[in-house]
Amino acid sequence: MSASIPNSSTPASSTSTRGHGSAEESTLPPLTAGPYRRRLSVVAFIATIGGLLFGYDTGVINGALRPMTIELGLTPLTEGVVTSSLLFGAAVGAMLGGRLADLWGRKRTIMLLAFAFLLGAAVCALSPSFGVMVVGRVILGIAVGAASTVVPVYLAELAPHEIRGSLSGRNEVMIAVGAFAAFAVNAIIGNVWGHLDSIWRVMLAICAIPAIALFLGMIRMPESPRWLIAHGRRDEALEIMRTIRPEARAVAEIDEAEALYAASKNARRTRLSAVLKNRWLLRILLIGIGIAVFQQLTGINTIVYYGQTVLIEAGFEADAALIANVVPGAIGVLGSIASLFMMERINRRTMFMCGYGLVTLCHVLIGLSSIMFPVGAPARPYVILVLVVLFVGSMQTFLNVATWVILSEIFPLHMRGLGIGIAVFCMWIANATLGLFFPSVVDGVGITGSFFMLGVFNLIAFVFVLKFLPETRGRTLESIEEDVSTGAIYLNKK
């Protein structure tokens, strides 16, 4: 199988085109019962602590910002800087994380990120001023951004293709769990000990505990066999694969990965300039960027960062909004868990189209409800809360898990770090831009205009998925790589 950069400007012949359930997938020995399944679950749990930290560190600012503003003397502008500094740091981390994982290994990179999470939490919790707080938030952002690229790739490369979607998707579940934990911690601390000075520092410091757990847990986790193959370490790769696959399947997968890598040696260190010159690789890069950016244009993280602000604007009192904000977080966790069961039963394209259709509907209904129930109407806050919960549930069930899974699948090995790094960099830039300007937009046009605008973005996303996104469910990474590199994958999107 050839994964080198082709010179042809036309797709491969139909003999290279594969869809879900094709004969090509059946050449590997089937998965059988055995202890390797438990081993995979343990690896996934430990690695996705990085996802939990991602969710907690991005969500904790929701409740910590108001008391922090008083103690550090923040202005509306510096509040936005504190919030968005993590996001701009995450954009940098997304670029650095992919490249570092390609050069240094997935496992060691995740361990380094655990240390960065710990350092960032300490700086933020102990910060005496706005400037130090921004430094700590940037450190956390770099760790968050790098984790958002490295952990999904690590899980995808360890998982058998039959359960790759559900295993890789566990990272998004942990992100949702982390965000919910942040909302719950904020609500408990804010309502029980909110009268104490500097209590927001405790909110920020709590994430040091999972950071330590991630570092210690990863010590005994395996390196990605596919990364080892790419660095000429077949024996180590096979030894690891035997712990997470039946014997016959382990040998077959290593042989397949090694054959593909040997055929693509000339392209294994693909630079951006080479991608830009190849129409098929450029196309998959642009698709990845589109999927990443549209995920942010759903507006999900405006609820994560400013959910309390939105609910106050809807009519809740500040303390009640802090408690009510836990509900979308809980629904997000349930939606992510439901998504795991759907990933191997529903095509990726169907998941995305359902998700963007439902999210668009929710945004339109939120905008309409803010018109139908004016400020001061008793039902207004509860109607908007229900619609926000439906939005978060739709997003987490159909889009969040699917986004991270598809980004870990669509890029060929020789550009996987580069591709996912660029896509997630663009995701974080979109995230940071929304985080920086959303309060001003709400202040200027209210909930009505804000959510109508998001509805338009998501309608465009629906059309984008319908027209461009290829199907990847039920296929090995190697078969996806071959068809992406030759253009054959674009002939079979259904």
Secondary structure, DSSP 8 states (H G I E B T S, - for coil): ---S----SS---GGG---TT-GGGGGS----SSTHHHHHHHHHHHHTHHHHHHHHHHHTHHHHHHHHHHHHT--HHHHHHHHHHHHHHHHHHHHHHHHHHHHH-HHHHHHHHHHHHHHHHHHHHH--SHHHHHHHHHHHHHHHHHHHHHHHHHHHHHS-GGGHHHHHTHHHHHHHHHHHHHHHHHHHHHHHSTTSTTHHHHHHHTTHHHHHHHHHHHTTS---HHHHHHTT-HHHHHHHHHHHS-HHHHHHHHHHHHHHHHHTGGGTT--HHHHHH-HHHHHHHHHHHHHHHHHHHTTHHHHHHHHHHHHHHHT--HHHHHHHTHHHHHHHHHHHHHHHHHHTTS-HHHHHHHHHHHHHHHHHHHHHHHHHS-TT-TTHHHHHHHHHHHHHHHHIIIIIHHHHHHHHHSS-GGGHHHHHHHHHHHHHHHHHHHHHHHHHHHHHHHHHHHHHHHHHHHHHHHHHHHHH----TT--HHHHHHHHHHTGGGG---
